């Protein structure tokens, strides 16, 4: 390096001397933007044939670092929705696990949904910065990831010497002649015969007899139970339901719906509906549309009390929350602007939200802003029940199972498929007359969907 620097100094001196004697060296510009008497010399570049007396060398050294290729990055907690400030971490991976790009490393359980955190690149997890179940806020560091294929291969390579070192030293062969291989047995040794034992000659009548009380006195009874920590979603559900009971003046009114006509309509048009809209026709779309029709007719049920300003907020739109059961708890995704939708639009939206809920892909935006809730316990065989209001809404409709029951029709007793429905409402805002009228409006639409066409 020293000799290289001295040669470079002499070269620069001769170049400066040549430049001071005339302007013929700086005659033109090169394509690279440097002067004709200037060149760029890269380290370890091949030798050039230009005359050194008229060349000025610009020496540039480039350093490459493995940190840019296989660096360790810190992955932070992604931002939450405006209504969420923190969440609990549930790890899907451990230290030393290899992950692919976009593979889920952990889930952050919030009050409303679970947020999946993927790996930003392929590599190996080197450190978890938050314990399992720990609480994090947006921007908090989560884990460290060593990127690149070299990082993925580093863990098995590190484990190989440990496996070799675990072999006992006594098994190592001598340094002299190669050891003689041990003979491998070709058959298992014969099992020695078991001497025959004489059967007990004690008569059955003389054997000890045990009663149930004797067994209970002589046996230790072990009662097993499992304690599981409540996840964040279940804690939030419990908190909101308790708040609803403490805040709202809840009252429930009931009615029953004859499902004969809607069942006949579904049976008659289900094939054509499926062919036209590529979605099955169910009963939920009829109840959602009937609820929207009733909510526009009874605006107080679609309203809400603002406890801060002590005002009543009436909405001129209908966003209906549909309760969906998931393994982690009950979620209520929202169908927006139901008053402008038809049966096919409602069925497609319900199907899409249900798939997202079951696959844990619901975003917070999918569950915000509902004005009314429908809970369908009939899919589980429920016959009767009183749902609890989903704050800050003012009412909730509970659907139940369809069962054949004897009813009076035209002075005769007939067996009809009947469903009980329940409307729980906030009596602070909704009066009994409005609640009963609302529920009867739903009953009339479901029993005869032609009411929607006539806008009655």
Order of alpha helices (4+ residues) and beta strands (2+ residues): alpha-beta-beta-alpha-beta-beta-beta-beta-beta-beta-beta-beta-alpha-alpha-alpha-beta-alpha-alpha-beta-beta-beta-beta-alpha-beta-beta-beta-alpha-alpha
